[in-house]
Amino acid sequence: MHEYTSTARVWGLTCPGFPEEVSRARRWTRDILRGSPLADDAELIVSELSANAILHTASGGEGSFHLALAVSPKVVALSVTDEGGMGTAPKVERPSEDAVHGRGLGMVSVIAHRVVVHGSHSGYTVTAELFTDTQPGGQLC
């Protein structure tokens, strides 16, 4: 393979900050990953991260959020970038049993093999990675 040739493919989508855009993000993800054994998990992750962007950041309403989906032979990486506006970074929480919110990113961290948060109060990107080879002895990228 030529040193500048990659087998990774990357897609991007920017959505207005309306609740109905979460279903659009799910369909978009499902269409790209059609036939992949990771499609269902990826769709669930994108749904949660998109909903978080709309509900908990300036992306909701008049704002927007951006999705990126990268697919390679070893990993599917899903990123959602919001418009920030909150004083705290997204984080995995352990809410009380009667709490109404706070479980979504924890669920994503259980499904994904790795979750990384980058950014500042002006905007955060949450990236969830799903590895294709998780068999014992398999090498992860």
Rosetta blueprint (number, residue, H / E / L):
1 M L
2 H L
3 E L
4 Y L
5 T L
6 S L
7 T L
8 A L
9 R E
10 V E
11 W E
12 G E
13 L E
14 T E
15 C E
16 P E
17 G L
18 F L
19 P L
20 E H
21 E H
22 V H
23 S H
24 R H
25 A H
26 R H
27 R H
28 W H
29 T H
30 R H
31 D H
32 I H
33 L L
34 R L
35 G L
36 S L
37 P L
38 L L
39 A H
40 D H
41 D H
42 A H
43 E H
44 L H
45 I H
46 V H
47 S H
48 E H
49 L H
50 S H
51 A H
52 N H
53 A H
54 I H
55 L H
56 H H
57 T L
58 A L
59 S L
60 G L
61 G L
62 E L
63 G L
64 S E
65 F E
66 H E
67 L E
68 A E
69 L E
70 A E
71 V E
72 S L
73 P L
74 K L
75 V E
76 V E
77 A E
78 L E
79 S E
80 V E
81 T E
82 D L
83 E L
84 G L
85 G L
86 M L
87 G L
88 T L
89 A L
90 P L
91 K L
92 V L
93 E L
94 R L
95 P L
96 S L
97 E L
98 D L
99 A L
100 V L
101 H L
102 G L
103 R L
104 G H
105 L H
106 G H
107 M H
108 V H
109 S H
110 V H
111 I H
112 A L
113 H L
114 R E
115 V E
116 V E
117 V E
118 H E
119 G E
120 S E
121 H L
122 S L
123 G E
124 Y E
125 T E
126 V E
127 T E
128 A E
129 E E
130 L E
131 F E
132 T L
133 D L
134 T L
135 Q L
136 P L
137 G L
138 G L
139 Q L
140 L L
141 C L
